[in-house]
C-alpha cells in the first residue's frame, strides 16, 4: 500500500496498491474530501494501468490550481519515483 499526502485539496491523503507485474492500480481510497465523488474516481481507475491514469488525470483543476484527480496523478508519479529509488538502492 502506497500513501500520498495531498496538497491543495479537501482530501488529505490517497492510499492505493499497484500490482507489480502489470502496473495496475487497486484499492484507491481518498481520506477526506467529497466521499461520493472520490469513491467514484476509485472505482473508475480500479484495474487500470498506472501510466494511463497518471496521464489522464494530470492537470485537472479545481480550486487551488489542483484537484483530487490531479493529486492522484501526482501520487502515481511519487509512487513511481519511490519505486525507482528503491530499485536503485538495491543495486
PDB file of N, CA, C and O in Angstrom:
ATOM      1  N   UNK A   1       0.853  -1.173   0.000  1.00  0.00           N
ATOM      2  CA  UNK A   1       0.000   0.000   0.000  1.00  0.00           C
ATOM      3  C   UNK A   1       0.898   1.235   0.000  1.00  0.00           C
ATOM      4  O   UNK A   1       1.822   1.350   0.805  1.00  0.00           O
ATOM      5  N   UNK A   2       0.610   2.145  -0.909  1.00  0.00           N
ATOM      6  CA  UNK A   2       1.346   3.401  -1.003  1.00  0.00           C
ATOM      7  C   UNK A   2       0.453   4.499  -0.453  1.00  0.00           C
ATOM      8  O   UNK A   2      -0.741   4.533  -0.750  1.00  0.00           O
ATOM      9  N   UNK A   3       1.009   5.389   0.339  1.00  0.00           N
ATOM     10  CA  UNK A   3       0.268   6.511   0.923  1.00  0.00           C
ATOM     11  C   UNK A   3       0.880   7.811   0.442  1.00  0.00           C
ATOM     12  O   UNK A   3       2.096   7.998   0.477  1.00  0.00           O
ATOM     13  N   UNK A   4       0.009   8.708  -0.010  1.00  0.00           N
ATOM     14  CA  UNK A   4       0.446  10.013  -0.514  1.00  0.00           C
ATOM     15  C   UNK A   4      -0.348  11.091   0.210  1.00  0.00           C
ATOM     16  O   UNK A   4      -1.576  11.027   0.267  1.00  0.00           O
ATOM     17  N   UNK A   5       0.342  12.077   0.761  1.00  0.00           N
ATOM     18  CA  UNK A   5      -0.314  13.222   1.401  1.00  0.00           C
ATOM     19  C   UNK A   5      -0.563  14.289   0.347  1.00  0.00           C
ATOM     20  O   UNK A   5       0.368  14.751  -0.312  1.00  0.00           O
ATOM     21  N   UNK A   6      -1.811  14.673   0.192  1.00  0.00           N
ATOM     22  CA  UNK A   6      -2.211  15.615  -0.854  1.00  0.00           C
ATOM     23  C   UNK A   6      -1.887  17.051  -0.468  1.00  0.00           C
ATOM     24  O   UNK A   6      -1.613  17.356   0.693  1.00  0.00           O
ATOM     25  N   UNK A   7      -1.924  17.923  -1.467  1.00  0.00           N
ATOM     26  CA  UNK A   7      -1.705  19.364  -1.282  1.00  0.00           C
ATOM     27  C   UNK A   7      -2.771  20.126  -2.049  1.00  0.00           C
ATOM     28  O   UNK A   7      -3.001  19.855  -3.227  1.00  0.00           O
ATOM     29  N   UNK A   8      -3.425  21.078  -1.391  1.00  0.00           N
ATOM     30  CA  UNK A   8      -4.349  21.967  -2.071  1.00  0.00           C
ATOM     31  C   UNK A   8      -5.726  21.403  -2.356  1.00  0.00           C
ATOM     32  O   UNK A   8      -6.466  21.967  -3.162  1.00  0.00           O
ATOM     33  N   UNK A   9      -6.090  20.290  -1.705  1.00  0.00           N
ATOM     34  CA  UNK A   9      -7.416  19.707  -1.907  1.00  0.00           C
ATOM     35  C   UNK A   9      -8.080  19.416  -0.568  1.00  0.00           C
ATOM     36  O   UNK A   9      -7.431  19.440   0.478  1.00  0.00           O
ATOM     37  N   UNK A  10      -9.374  19.142  -0.612  1.00  0.00           N
ATOM     38  CA  UNK A  10     -10.104  18.785   0.605  1.00  0.00           C
ATOM     39  C   UNK A  10      -9.659  17.427   1.138  1.00  0.00           C
ATOM     40  O   UNK A  10      -9.614  17.215   2.350  1.00  0.00           O
ATOM     41  N   UNK A  11      -9.331  16.513   0.233  1.00  0.00           N
ATOM     42  CA  UNK A  11      -8.822  15.226   0.700  1.00  0.00           C
ATOM     43  C   UNK A  11      -7.420  15.436   1.277  1.00  0.00           C
ATOM     44  O   UNK A  11      -6.672  16.299   0.820  1.00  0.00           O
ATOM     45  N   UNK A  12      -7.079  14.636   2.283  1.00  0.00           N
ATOM     46  CA  UNK A  12      -5.793  14.786   2.964  1.00  0.00           C
ATOM     47  C   UNK A  12      -4.762  13.771   2.493  1.00  0.00           C
ATOM     48  O   UNK A  12      -3.567  14.061   2.442  1.00  0.00           O
ATOM     49  N   UNK A  13      -5.240  12.577   2.148  1.00  0.00           N
ATOM     50  CA  UNK A  13      -4.338  11.507   1.724  1.00  0.00           C
ATOM     51  C   UNK A  13      -5.011  10.646   0.669  1.00  0.00           C
ATOM     52  O   UNK A  13      -6.235  10.594   0.546  1.00  0.00           O
ATOM     53  N   UNK A  14      -4.140   9.962  -0.096  1.00  0.00           N
ATOM     54  CA  UNK A  14      -4.604   8.955  -1.050  1.00  0.00           C
ATOM     55  C   UNK A  14      -3.785   7.704  -0.767  1.00  0.00           C
ATOM     56  O   UNK A  14      -2.561   7.769  -0.658  1.00  0.00           O
ATOM     57  N   UNK A  15      -4.458   6.573  -0.650  1.00  0.00           N
ATOM     58  CA  UNK A  15      -3.768   5.295  -0.478  1.00  0.00           C
ATOM     59  C   UNK A  15      -4.191   4.372  -1.616  1.00  0.00           C
ATOM     60  O   UNK A  15      -5.340   4.394  -2.057  1.00  0.00           O
ATOM     61  N   UNK A  16      -3.245   3.563  -2.083  1.00  0.00           N
ATOM     62  CA  UNK A  16      -3.553   2.634  -3.170  1.00  0.00           C
ATOM     63  C   UNK A  16      -2.513   1.531  -3.236  1.00  0.00           C
ATOM     64  O   UNK A  16      -1.435   1.625  -2.649  1.00  0.00           O
ATOM     65  N   UNK A  17      -2.865   0.487  -3.963  1.00  0.00           N
ATOM     66  CA  UNK A  17      -1.964  -0.627  -4.243  1.00  0.00           C
ATOM     67  C   UNK A  17      -1.688  -0.643  -5.732  1.00  0.00           C
ATOM     68  O   UNK A  17      -2.505  -0.190  -6.535  1.00  0.00           O
ATOM     69  N   UNK A  18      -0.518  -1.174  -6.094  1.00  0.00           N
ATOM     70  CA  UNK A  18      -0.169  -1.375  -7.502  1.00  0.00           C
ATOM     71  C   UNK A  18       0.293  -2.818  -7.655  1.00  0.00           C
ATOM     72  O   UNK A  18       1.162  -3.279  -6.916  1.00  0.00           O
ATOM     73  N   UNK A  19      -0.288  -3.524  -8.611  1.00  0.00           N
ATOM     74  CA  UNK A  19       0.163  -4.876  -8.922  1.00  0.00           C
ATOM     75  C   UNK A  19       1.437  -4.743  -9.731  1.00  0.00           C
ATOM     76  O   UNK A  19       1.435  -4.160 -10.815  1.00  0.00           O
ATOM     77  N   UNK A  20       2.524  -5.285  -9.203  1.00  0.00           N
ATOM     78  CA  UNK A  20       3.850  -5.121  -9.797  1.00  0.00           C
ATOM     79  C   UNK A  20       3.951  -5.631 -11.233  1.00  0.00           C
ATOM     80  O   UNK A  20       4.510  -4.943 -12.087  1.00  0.00           O
ATOM     81  N   UNK A  21       3.433  -6.795 -11.512  1.00  0.00           N
ATOM     82  CA  UNK A  21       3.613  -7.402 -12.829  1.00  0.00           C
ATOM     83  C   UNK A  21       3.083  -6.580 -13.983  1.00  0.00           C
ATOM     84  O   UNK A  21       3.748  -6.432 -15.008  1.00  0.00           O
ATOM     85  N   UNK A  22       1.886  -6.046 -13.817  1.00  0.00           N
ATOM     86  CA  UNK A  22       1.271  -5.308 -14.925  1.00  0.00           C
ATOM     87  C   UNK A  22       1.017  -3.834 -14.591  1.00  0.00           C
ATOM     88  O   UNK A  22       0.371  -3.124 -15.361  1.00  0.00           O
ATOM     89  N   UNK A  23       1.527  -3.378 -13.442  1.00  0.00           N
ATOM     90  CA  UNK A  23       1.383  -1.974 -13.034  1.00  0.00           C
ATOM     91  C   UNK A  23      -0.060  -1.490 -13.042  1.00  0.00           C
ATOM     92  O   UNK A  23      -0.353  -0.405 -13.545  1.00  0.00           O
ATOM     93  N   UNK A  24      -0.963  -2.294 -12.484  1.00  0.00           N
ATOM     94  CA  UNK A  24      -2.359  -1.882 -12.409  1.00  0.00           C
ATOM     95  C   UNK A  24      -2.677  -1.355 -11.012  1.00  0.00           C
ATOM     96  O   UNK A  24      -2.113  -1.795 -10.010  1.00  0.00           O
ATOM     97  N   UNK A  25      -3.589  -0.412 -10.986  1.00  0.00           N
ATOM     98  CA  UNK A  25      -3.979   0.306  -9.782  1.00  0.00           C
ATOM     99  C   UNK A  25      -5.135  -0.422  -9.101  1.00  0.00           C
ATOM    100  O   UNK A  25      -6.069  -0.877  -9.762  1.00  0.00           O
ATOM    101  N   UNK A  26      -5.064  -0.530  -7.760  1.00  0.00           N
ATOM    102  CA  UNK A  26      -6.118  -1.207  -6.999  1.00  0.00           C
ATOM    103  C   UNK A  26      -6.343  -0.516  -5.661  1.00  0.00           C
ATOM    104  O   UNK A  26      -5.442   0.118  -5.111  1.00  0.00           O
ATOM    105  N   UNK A  27      -7.551  -0.650  -5.155  1.00  0.00           N
ATOM    106  CA  UNK A  27      -7.906  -0.201  -3.800  1.00  0.00           C
ATOM    107  C   UNK A  27      -7.600   1.276  -3.559  1.00  0.00           C
ATOM    108  O   UNK A  27      -7.077   1.637  -2.505  1.00  0.00           O
ATOM    109  N   UNK A  28      -7.922   2.126  -4.527  1.00  0.00           N
ATOM    110  CA  UNK A  28      -7.682   3.567  -4.363  1.00  0.00           C
ATOM    111  C   UNK A  28      -8.695   4.122  -3.369  1.00  0.00           C
ATOM    112  O   UNK A  28      -9.905   3.965  -3.534  1.00  0.00           O
ATOM    113  N   UNK A  29      -8.170   4.777  -2.331  1.00  0.00           N
ATOM    114  CA  UNK A  29      -9.025   5.389  -1.322  1.00  0.00           C
ATOM    115  C   UNK A  29      -8.492   6.782  -1.005  1.00  0.00           C
ATOM    116  O   UNK A  29      -7.295   6.982  -0.800  1.00  0.00           O
ATOM    117  N   UNK A  30      -9.414   7.733  -0.972  1.00  0.00           N
ATOM    118  CA  UNK A  30      -9.091   9.106  -0.587  1.00  0.00           C
ATOM    119  C   UNK A  30      -9.531   9.289   0.856  1.00  0.00           C
ATOM    120  O   UNK A  30     -10.620   8.856   1.236  1.00  0.00           O
ATOM    121  N   UNK A  31      -8.699   9.921   1.653  1.00  0.00           N
ATOM    122  CA  UNK A  31      -9.033  10.227   3.036  1.00  0.00           C
ATOM    123  C   UNK A  31      -9.456  11.690   3.090  1.00  0.00           C
ATOM    124  O   UNK A  31      -8.666  12.584   2.786  1.00  0.00           O
ATOM    125  N   UNK A  32     -10.700  11.927   3.478  1.00  0.00           N
ATOM    126  CA  UNK A  32     -11.258  13.273   3.468  1.00  0.00           C
ATOM    127  C   UNK A  32     -11.818  13.604   2.098  1.00  0.00           C
ATOM    128  O   UNK A  32     -11.739  12.784   1.183  1.00  0.00           O
ATOM    129  N   UNK A  33     -12.374  14.775   1.944  1.00  0.00           N
ATOM    130  CA  UNK A  33     -12.907  15.200   0.649  1.00  0.00           C
ATOM    131  C   UNK A  33     -14.340  14.765   0.427  1.00  0.00           C
ATOM    132  O   UNK A  33     -15.014  14.325   1.359  1.00  0.00           O
ATOM    133  N   UNK A  34     -14.804  14.887  -0.796  1.00  0.00           N
ATOM    134  CA  UNK A  34     -16.186  14.588  -1.192  1.00  0.00           C
ATOM    135  C   UNK A  34     -16.339  13.082  -1.419  1.00  0.00           C
ATOM    136  O   UNK A  34     -15.992  12.566  -2.481  1.00  0.00           O
ATOM    137  N   UNK A  35     -16.844  12.411  -0.444  1.00  0.00           N
ATOM    138  CA  UNK A  35     -16.858  10.950  -0.404  1.00  0.00           C
ATOM    139  C   UNK A  35     -17.404  10.295  -1.671  1.00  0.00           C
ATOM    140  O   UNK A  35     -16.758   9.413  -2.236  1.00  0.00           O
ATOM    141  N   UNK A  36     -18.575  10.711  -2.119  1.00  0.00           N
ATOM    142  CA  UNK A  36     -19.191  10.079  -3.292  1.00  0.00           C
ATOM    143  C   UNK A  36     -18.343  10.226  -4.542  1.00  0.00           C
ATOM    144  O   UNK A  36     -18.107   9.250  -5.253  1.00  0.00           O
ATOM    145  N   UNK A  37     -17.888  11.432  -4.812  1.00  0.00           N
ATOM    146  CA  UNK A  37     -17.068  11.672  -5.999  1.00  0.00           C
ATOM    147  C   UNK A  37     -15.759  10.895  -5.932  1.00  0.00           C
ATOM    148  O   UNK A  37     -15.309  10.339  -6.934  1.00  0.00           O
ATOM    149  N   UNK A  38     -15.155  10.859  -4.763  1.00  0.00           N
ATOM    150  CA  UNK A  38     -13.858  10.201  -4.632  1.00  0.00           C
ATOM    151  C   UNK A  38     -13.988   8.683  -4.674  1.00  0.00           C
ATOM    152  O   UNK A  38     -13.087   8.001  -5.162  1.00  0.00           O
ATOM    153  N   UNK A  39     -15.091   8.149  -4.171  1.00  0.00           N
ATOM    154  CA  UNK A  39     -15.345   6.719  -4.336  1.00  0.00           C
ATOM    155  C   UNK A  39     -15.520   6.398  -5.817  1.00  0.00           C
ATOM    156  O   UNK A  39     -15.070   5.358  -6.298  1.00  0.00           O
ATOM    157  N   UNK A  40     -16.178   7.304  -6.529  1.00  0.00           N
ATOM    158  CA  UNK A  40     -16.367   7.122  -7.969  1.00  0.00           C
ATOM    159  C   UNK A  40     -15.045   7.097  -8.716  1.00  0.00           C
ATOM    160  O   UNK A  40     -14.846   6.260  -9.596  1.00  0.00           O
ATOM    161  N   UNK A  41     -14.147   7.999  -8.377  1.00  0.00           N
ATOM    162  CA  UNK A  41     -12.826   8.008  -9.013  1.00  0.00           C
ATOM    163  C   UNK A  41     -12.123   6.678  -8.749  1.00  0.00           C
ATOM    164  O   UNK A  41     -11.547   6.079  -9.657  1.00  0.00           O
ATOM    165  N   UNK A  42     -12.175   6.221  -7.492  1.00  0.00           N
ATOM    166  CA  UNK A  42     -11.548   4.953  -7.146  1.00  0.00           C
ATOM    167  C   UNK A  42     -12.072   3.790  -7.977  1.00  0.00           C
ATOM    168  O   UNK A  42     -11.299   2.950  -8.435  1.00  0.00           O
ATOM    169  N   UNK A  43     -13.376   3.744  -8.170  1.00  0.00           N
ATOM    170  CA  UNK A  43     -13.988   2.671  -8.981  1.00  0.00           C
ATOM    171  C   UNK A  43     -13.590   2.791 -10.454  1.00  0.00           C
ATOM    172  O   UNK A  43     -13.331   1.786 -11.115  1.00  0.00           O
ATOM    173  N   UNK A  44     -13.544   4.011 -10.958  1.00  0.00           N
ATOM    174  CA  UNK A  44     -13.212   4.216 -12.371  1.00  0.00           C
ATOM    175  C   UNK A  44     -11.775   3.844 -12.718  1.00  0.00           C
ATOM    176  O   UNK A  44     -11.499   3.419 -13.840  1.00  0.00           O
ATOM    177  N   UNK A  45     -10.853   4.001 -11.764  1.00  0.00           N
ATOM    178  CA  UNK A  45      -9.454   3.698 -12.057  1.00  0.00           C
ATOM    179  C   UNK A  45      -9.052   2.287 -11.637  1.00  0.00           C
ATOM    180  O   UNK A  45      -7.937   1.854 -11.932  1.00  0.00           O
ATOM    181  N   UNK A  46      -9.933   1.567 -10.958  1.00  0.00           N
ATOM    182  CA  UNK A  46      -9.634   0.207 -10.499  1.00  0.00           C
ATOM    183  C   UNK A  46      -9.217  -0.686 -11.669  1.00  0.00           C
ATOM    184  O   UNK A  46      -9.937  -0.809 -12.660  1.00  0.00           O
ATOM    185  N   UNK A  47      -8.046  -1.306 -11.536  1.00  0.00           N
ATOM    186  CA  UNK A  47      -7.562  -2.232 -12.551  1.00  0.00           C
ATOM    187  C   UNK A  47      -6.920  -1.583 -13.768  1.00  0.00           C
ATOM    188  O   UNK A  47      -6.512  -2.275 -14.701  1.00  0.00           O
ATOM    189  N   UNK A  48      -6.829  -0.261 -13.761  1.00  0.00           N
ATOM    190  CA  UNK A  48      -6.234   0.464 -14.891  1.00  0.00           C
ATOM    191  C   UNK A  48      -4.716   0.563 -14.728  1.00  0.00           C
ATOM    192  O   UNK A  48      -4.197   0.518 -13.612  1.00  0.00           O
ATOM    193  N   UNK A  49      -4.024   0.697 -15.837  1.00  0.00           N
ATOM    194  CA  UNK A  49      -2.574   0.861 -15.846  1.00  0.00           C
ATOM    195  C   UNK A  49      -2.215   2.218 -15.235  1.00  0.00           C
ATOM    196  O   UNK A  49      -2.841   3.229 -15.553  1.00  0.00           O
ATOM    197  N   UNK A  50      -1.211   2.237 -14.364  1.00  0.00           N
ATOM    198  CA  UNK A  50      -0.865   3.483 -13.667  1.00  0.00           C
ATOM    199  C   UNK A  50      -0.389   4.575 -14.619  1.00  0.00           C
ATOM    200  O   UNK A  50      -0.636   5.755 -14.372  1.00  0.00           O
ATOM    201  N   UNK A  51       0.289   4.201 -15.703  1.00  0.00           N
ATOM    202  CA  UNK A  51       0.756   5.218 -16.652  1.00  0.00           C
ATOM    203  C   UNK A  51      -0.427   5.897 -17.344  1.00  0.00           C
ATOM    204  O   UNK A  51      -0.411   7.107 -17.566  1.00  0.00           O
ATOM    205  N   UNK A  52      -1.447   5.114 -17.681  1.00  0.00           N
ATOM    206  CA  UNK A  52      -2.643   5.683 -18.326  1.00  0.00           C
ATOM    207  C   UNK A  52      -3.383   6.616 -17.377  1.00  0.00           C
ATOM    208  O   UNK A  52      -3.791   7.710 -17.766  1.00  0.00           O
ATOM    209  N   UNK A  53      -3.555   6.184 -16.135  1.00  0.00           N
ATOM    210  CA  UNK A  53      -4.271   7.001 -15.146  1.00  0.00           C
ATOM    211  C   UNK A  53      -3.493   8.279 -14.854  1.00  0.00           C
ATOM    212  O   UNK A  53      -4.074   9.361 -14.774  1.00  0.00           O
ATOM    213  N   UNK A  54      -2.185   8.151 -14.694  1.00  0.00           N
ATOM    214  CA  UNK A  54      -1.332   9.316 -14.421  1.00  0.00           C
ATOM    215  C   UNK A  54      -1.500  10.369 -15.518  1.00  0.00           C
ATOM    216  O   UNK A  54      -1.676  11.551 -15.225  1.00  0.00           O
ATOM    217  N   UNK A  55      -1.447   9.946 -16.758  1.00  0.00           N
ATOM    218  CA  UNK A  55      -1.565  10.864 -17.893  1.00  0.00           C
ATOM    219  C   UNK A  55      -2.979  11.438 -18.016  1.00  0.00           C
ATOM    220  O   UNK A  55      -3.150  12.629 -18.277  1.00  0.00           O
ATOM    221  N   UNK A  56      -3.969  10.600 -17.830  1.00  0.00           N
ATOM    222  CA  UNK A  56      -5.369  11.005 -17.992  1.00  0.00           C
ATOM    223  C   UNK A  56      -5.786  12.070 -16.982  1.00  0.00           C
ATOM    224  O   UNK A  56      -6.511  13.003 -17.327  1.00  0.00           O
ATOM    225  N   UNK A  57      -5.332  11.933 -15.735  1.00  0.00           N
ATOM    226  CA  UNK A  57      -5.807  12.815 -14.666  1.00  0.00           C
ATOM    227  C   UNK A  57      -4.930  14.040 -14.424  1.00  0.00           C
ATOM    228  O   UNK A  57      -5.356  14.977 -13.749  1.00  0.00           O
ATOM    229  N   UNK A  58      -3.718  14.045 -14.963  1.00  0.00           N
ATOM    230  CA  UNK A  58      -2.798  15.166 -14.740  1.00  0.00           C
ATOM    231  C   UNK A  58      -3.379  16.465 -15.284  1.00  0.00           C
ATOM    232  O   UNK A  58      -3.882  16.518 -16.406  1.00  0.00           O
ATOM    233  N   UNK A  59      -3.300  17.497 -14.475  1.00  0.00           N
ATOM    234  CA  UNK A  59      -3.702  18.826 -14.935  1.00  0.00           C
ATOM    235  C   UNK A  59      -5.164  19.169 -14.763  1.00  0.00           C
ATOM    236  O   UNK A  59      -5.568  20.278 -15.114  1.00  0.00           O
ATOM    237  N   UNK A  60      -5.987  18.257 -14.231  1.00  0.00           N
ATOM    238  CA  UNK A  60      -7.380  18.603 -13.955  1.00  0.00           C
ATOM    239  C   UNK A  60      -7.388  19.581 -12.785  1.00  0.00           C
ATOM    240  O   UNK A  60      -6.799  19.308 -11.739  1.00  0.00           O
ATOM    241  N   UNK A  61      -8.047  20.705 -12.963  1.00  0.00           N
ATOM    242  CA  UNK A  61      -8.012  21.773 -11.967  1.00  0.00           C
ATOM    243  C   UNK A  61      -9.370  21.979 -11.305  1.00  0.00           C
ATOM    244  O   UNK A  61     -10.422  21.839 -11.929  1.00  0.00           O
ATOM    245  N   UNK A  62      -9.308  22.311 -10.042  1.00  0.00           N
ATOM    246  CA  UNK A  62     -10.463  22.719  -9.251  1.00  0.00           C
ATOM    247  C   UNK A  62     -10.018  24.013  -8.588  1.00  0.00           C
ATOM    248  O   UNK A  62      -9.467  24.881  -9.265  1.00  0.00           O
ATOM    249  N   UNK A  63     -10.231  24.167  -7.323  1.00  0.00           N
ATOM    250  CA  UNK A  63      -9.670  25.339  -6.648  1.00  0.00           C
ATOM    251  C   UNK A  63      -8.247  25.019  -6.206  1.00  0.00           C
ATOM    252  O   UNK A  63      -7.879  23.850  -6.094  1.00  0.00           O
ATOM    253  N   UNK A  64      -7.468  26.027  -5.962  1.00  0.00           N
ATOM    254  CA  UNK A  64      -6.099  25.812  -5.533  1.00  0.00           C
ATOM    255  C   UNK A  64      -5.199  25.310  -6.646  1.00  0.00           C
ATOM    256  O   UNK A  64      -4.117  24.790  -6.377  1.00  0.00           O
ATOM    257  N   UNK A  65      -5.629  25.456  -7.894  1.00  0.00           N
ATOM    258  CA  UNK A  65      -4.843  25.076  -9.073  1.00  0.00           C
ATOM    259  C   UNK A  65      -4.490  23.586  -9.122  1.00  0.00           C
ATOM    260  O   UNK A  65      -3.523  23.191  -9.774  1.00  0.00           O
ATOM    261  N   UNK A  66      -5.282  22.765  -8.428  1.00  0.00           N
ATOM    262  CA  UNK A  66      -5.138  21.314  -8.479  1.00  0.00           C
ATOM    263  C   UNK A  66      -6.521  20.721  -8.225  1.00  0.00           C
ATOM    264  O   UNK A  66      -7.500  21.461  -8.129  1.00  0.00           O
ATOM    265  N   UNK A  67      -6.613  19.419  -8.118  1.00  0.00           N
ATOM    266  CA  UNK A  67      -7.874  18.740  -7.828  1.00  0.00           C
ATOM    267  C   UNK A  67      -7.536  17.367  -7.266  1.00  0.00           C
ATOM    268  O   UNK A  67      -6.377  16.952  -7.284  1.00  0.00           O
ATOM    269  N   UNK A  68      -8.534  16.670  -6.774  1.00  0.00           N
ATOM    270  CA  UNK A  68      -8.288  15.309  -6.284  1.00  0.00           C
ATOM    271  C   UNK A  68      -7.805  14.390  -7.411  1.00  0.00           C
ATOM    272  O   UNK A  68      -6.881  13.609  -7.187  1.00  0.00           O
ATOM    273  N   UNK A  69      -8.400  14.452  -8.628  1.00  0.00           N
ATOM    274  CA  UNK A  69      -7.843  13.634  -9.699  1.00  0.00           C
ATOM    275  C   UNK A  69      -6.400  13.998 -10.032  1.00  0.00           C
ATOM    276  O   UNK A  69      -5.577  13.110 -10.256  1.00  0.00           O
ATOM    277  N   UNK A  70      -6.083  15.285 -10.067  1.00  0.00           N
ATOM    278  CA  UNK A  70      -4.716  15.723 -10.318  1.00  0.00           C
ATOM    279  C   UNK A  70      -3.783  15.225  -9.216  1.00  0.00           C
ATOM    280  O   UNK A  70      -2.652  14.825  -9.491  1.00  0.00           O
ATOM    281  N   UNK A  71      -4.255  15.250  -7.970  1.00  0.00           N
ATOM    282  CA  UNK A  71      -3.441  14.756  -6.863  1.00  0.00           C
ATOM    283  C   UNK A  71      -3.202  13.247  -6.979  1.00  0.00           C
ATOM    284  O   UNK A  71      -2.138  12.763  -6.594  1.00  0.00           O
ATOM    285  N   UNK A  72      -4.177  12.500  -7.504  1.00  0.00           N
ATOM    286  CA  UNK A  72      -3.956  11.068  -7.739  1.00  0.00           C
ATOM    287  C   UNK A  72      -2.868  10.886  -8.791  1.00  0.00           C
ATOM    288  O   UNK A  72      -2.015  10.009  -8.655  1.00  0.00           O
ATOM    289  N   UNK A  73      -2.890  11.701  -9.830  1.00  0.00           N
ATOM    290  CA  UNK A  73      -1.835  11.650 -10.838  1.00  0.00           C
ATOM    291  C   UNK A  73      -0.478  11.919 -10.205  1.00  0.00           C
ATOM    292  O   UNK A  73       0.497  11.228 -10.497  1.00  0.00           O
ATOM    293  N   UNK A  74      -0.416  12.926  -9.336  1.00  0.00           N
ATOM    294  CA  UNK A  74       0.838  13.247  -8.654  1.00  0.00           C
ATOM    295  C   UNK A  74       1.256  12.132  -7.689  1.00  0.00           C
ATOM    296  O   UNK A  74       2.446  11.878  -7.502  1.00  0.00           O
ATOM    297  N   UNK A  75       0.273  11.475  -7.086  1.00  0.00           N
ATOM    298  CA  UNK A  75       0.570  10.346  -6.187  1.00  0.00           C
ATOM    299  C   UNK A  75       1.200   9.196  -6.976  1.00  0.00           C
ATOM    300  O   UNK A  75       2.129   8.546  -6.497  1.00  0.00           O
ATOM    301  N   UNK A  76       0.697   8.950  -8.175  1.00  0.00           N
ATOM    302  CA  UNK A  76       1.270   7.893  -9.020  1.00  0.00           C
ATOM    303  C   UNK A  76       2.704   8.256  -9.401  1.00  0.00           C
ATOM    304  O   UNK A  76       3.591   7.402  -9.382  1.00  0.00           O
ATOM    305  N   UNK A  77       2.927   9.512  -9.744  1.00  0.00           N
ATOM    306  CA  UNK A  77       4.288   9.973 -10.050  1.00  0.00           C
ATOM    307  C   UNK A  77       5.212   9.737  -8.855  1.00  0.00           C
ATOM    308  O   UNK A  77       6.336   9.261  -9.018  1.00  0.00           O
ATOM    309  N   UNK A  78       4.732  10.071  -7.655  1.00  0.00           N
ATOM    310  CA  UNK A  78       5.527   9.869  -6.443  1.00  0.00           C
ATOM    311  C   UNK A  78       5.787   8.382  -6.204  1.00  0.00           C
ATOM    312  O   UNK A  78       6.885   7.998  -5.800  1.00  0.00           O
ATOM    313  N   UNK A  79       4.785   7.552  -6.453  1.00  0.00           N
ATOM    314  CA  UNK A  79       4.952   6.099  -6.314  1.00  0.00           C
ATOM    315  C   UNK A  79       6.044   5.595  -7.251  1.00  0.00           C
ATOM    316  O   UNK A  79       6.908   4.816  -6.847  1.00  0.00           O
ATOM    317  N   UNK A  80       6.001   6.038  -8.495  1.00  0.00           N
ATOM    318  CA  UNK A  80       6.985   5.587  -9.481  1.00  0.00           C
ATOM    319  C   UNK A  80       8.395   6.048  -9.101  1.00  0.00           C
ATOM    320  O   UNK A  80       9.358   5.302  -9.275  1.00  0.00           O
ATOM    321  N   UNK A  81       8.518   7.273  -8.584  1.00  0.00           N
ATOM    322  CA  UNK A  81       9.817   7.768  -8.119  1.00  0.00           C
ATOM    323  C   UNK A  81      10.336   6.935  -6.948  1.00  0.00           C
ATOM    324  O   UNK A  81      11.506   6.554  -6.919  1.00  0.00           O
ATOM    325  N   UNK A  82       9.465   6.658  -5.993  1.00  0.00           N
ATOM    326  CA  UNK A  82       9.862   5.869  -4.817  1.00  0.00           C
ATOM    327  C   UNK A  82      10.268   4.455  -5.225  1.00  0.00           C
ATOM    328  O   UNK A  82      11.226   3.901  -4.686  1.00  0.00           O
ATOM    329  N   UNK A  83       9.545   3.878  -6.169  1.00  0.00           N
ATOM    330  CA  UNK A  83       9.870   2.535  -6.650  1.00  0.00           C
ATOM    331  C   UNK A  83      11.228   2.531  -7.347  1.00  0.00           C
ATOM    332  O   UNK A  83      12.033   1.626  -7.124  1.00  0.00           O
ATOM    333  N   UNK A  84      11.490   3.525  -8.181  1.00  0.00           N
ATOM    334  CA  UNK A  84      12.764   3.616  -8.897  1.00  0.00           C
ATOM    335  C   UNK A  84      13.917   3.806  -7.909  1.00  0.00           C
ATOM    336  O   UNK A  84      14.980   3.207  -8.074  1.00  0.00           O
ATOM    337  N   UNK A  85      13.711   4.634  -6.889  1.00  0.00           N
ATOM    338  CA  UNK A  85      14.744   4.865  -5.871  1.00  0.00           C
ATOM    339  C   UNK A  85      15.032   3.580  -5.091  1.00  0.00           C
ATOM    340  O   UNK A  85      16.185   3.267  -4.791  1.00  0.00           O
ATOM    341  N   UNK A  86      13.987   2.856  -4.775  1.00  0.00           N
ATOM    342  CA  UNK A  86      14.145   1.595  -4.043  1.00  0.00           C
ATOM    343  C   UNK A  86      14.945   0.592  -4.878  1.00  0.00           C
ATOM    344  O   UNK A  86      15.832  -0.088  -4.361  1.00  0.00           O
ATOM    345  N   UNK A  87      14.629   0.506  -6.154  1.00  0.00           N
ATOM    346  CA  UNK A  87      15.362  -0.405  -7.047  1.00  0.00           C
ATOM    347  C   UNK A  87      16.809   0.028  -7.207  1.00  0.00           C
ATOM    348  O   UNK A  87      17.708  -0.811  -7.270  1.00  0.00           O
ATOM    349  N   UNK A  88      17.040   1.332  -7.272  1.00  0.00           N
ATOM    350  CA  UNK A  88      18.399   1.869  -7.395  1.00  0.00           C
ATOM    351  C   UNK A  88      19.234   1.508  -6.164  1.00  0.00           C
ATOM    352  O   UNK A  88      20.410   1.160  -6.277  1.00  0.00           O
ATOM    353  N   UNK A  89      18.607   1.598  -4.988  1.00  0.00           N
ATOM    354  CA  UNK A  89      19.312   1.298  -3.739  1.00  0.00           C
ATOM    355  C   UNK A  89      19.614  -0.184  -3.562  1.00  0.00           C
ATOM    356  O   UNK A  89      20.511  -0.547  -2.801  1.00  0.00           O
ATOM    357  N   UNK A  90      18.883  -1.029  -4.249  1.00  0.00           N
ATOM    358  CA  UNK A  90      19.139  -2.472  -4.186  1.00  0.00           C
ATOM    359  C   UNK A  90      20.425  -2.850  -4.898  1.00  0.00           C
ATOM    360  O   UNK A  90      21.039  -3.868  -4.580  1.00  0.00           O
ATOM    361  N   UNK A  91      20.834  -2.033  -5.858  1.00  0.00           N
ATOM    362  CA  UNK A  91      21.993  -2.353  -6.687  1.00  0.00           C
ATOM    363  C   UNK A  91      23.282  -1.994  -6.038  1.00  0.00           C
ATOM    364  O   UNK A  91      24.346  -2.206  -6.620  1.00  0.00           O
TER     365      UNK A  91
END
